[in-house]
């Protein structure tokens, strides 16, 4: 019965690390990643 709390602790640590990674990812993301590559993707209509 000694192994069960250890396994639960490992699961809790893994969950905590996953939550931290999820929260830190948007802060580390660059603004240029989400920027549209062209005027068509941005929805800009150019009338010539």
C-alpha positions as a LaTeX table, in Angstrom:
\begin{tabular}{lrrr}
\hline
Residue & $x$ (\AA) & $y$ (\AA) & $z$ (\AA) \\
\hline
Unk1 & 0.00 & 0.00 & 0.00 \\
Unk2 & 3.05 & 2.24 & 0.15 \\
Unk3 & 3.26 & 2.73 & $-3.63$ \\
Unk4 & $-0.15$ & 4.34 & $-4.05$ \\
Unk5 & 0.62 & 7.76 & $-2.45$ \\
Unk6 & 3.85 & 7.95 & $-4.43$ \\
Unk7 & 1.95 & 7.40 & $-7.65$ \\
Unk8 & $-0.60$ & 10.04 & $-6.64$ \\
Unk9 & 2.22 & 12.48 & $-5.88$ \\
Unk10 & 3.75 & 11.88 & $-9.32$ \\
Unk11 & 0.36 & 12.51 & $-10.96$ \\
Unk12 & $-0.12$ & 15.73 & $-8.98$ \\
Unk13 & 3.34 & 16.99 & $-9.91$ \\
Unk14 & 2.76 & 16.16 & $-13.58$ \\
Unk15 & $-0.57$ & 17.99 & $-13.49$ \\
Unk16 & 1.04 & 21.02 & $-11.83$ \\
Unk17 & 3.80 & 21.15 & $-14.44$ \\
Unk18 & 1.23 & 20.91 & $-17.24$ \\
Unk19 & $-0.78$ & 23.78 & $-15.75$ \\
Unk20 & 2.34 & 25.93 & $-15.41$ \\
Unk21 & 3.38 & 25.21 & $-19.00$ \\
Unk22 & $-0.13$ & 26.09 & $-20.21$ \\
Unk23 & $-0.11$ & 29.38 & $-18.33$ \\
Unk24 & 3.40 & 30.36 & $-19.40$ \\
Unk25 & 3.02 & 29.54 & $-23.11$ \\
Unk26 & 0.91 & 32.60 & $-24.10$ \\
Unk27 & 3.38 & 34.91 & $-22.33$ \\
Unk28 & 6.32 & 33.42 & $-24.19$ \\
Unk29 & 4.58 & 33.52 & $-27.57$ \\
Unk30 & 5.70 & 36.10 & $-30.08$ \\
Unk31 & 3.22 & 38.59 & $-31.56$ \\
Unk32 & 4.42 & 37.86 & $-35.08$ \\
Unk33 & 3.30 & 34.22 & $-34.86$ \\
Unk34 & $-0.39$ & 35.14 & $-34.89$ \\
Unk35 & 0.01 & 37.92 & $-37.46$ \\
Unk36 & $-1.62$ & 37.26 & $-40.84$ \\
Unk37 & 0.78 & 36.53 & $-43.67$ \\
Unk38 & $-1.10$ & 38.51 & $-46.30$ \\
Unk39 & $-3.78$ & 41.16 & $-46.74$ \\
Unk40 & $-6.23$ & 38.44 & $-47.78$ \\
Unk41 & $-5.80$ & 36.61 & $-44.46$ \\
Unk42 & $-6.13$ & 39.88 & $-42.56$ \\
Unk43 & $-9.41$ & 40.67 & $-44.33$ \\
Unk44 & $-8.06$ & 43.86 & $-45.85$ \\
Unk45 & $-9.81$ & 44.79 & $-49.07$ \\
Unk46 & $-7.70$ & 46.89 & $-51.41$ \\
Unk47 & $-9.66$ & 48.67 & $-54.11$ \\
Unk48 & $-7.53$ & 49.76 & $-57.04$ \\
\hline
\end{tabular}
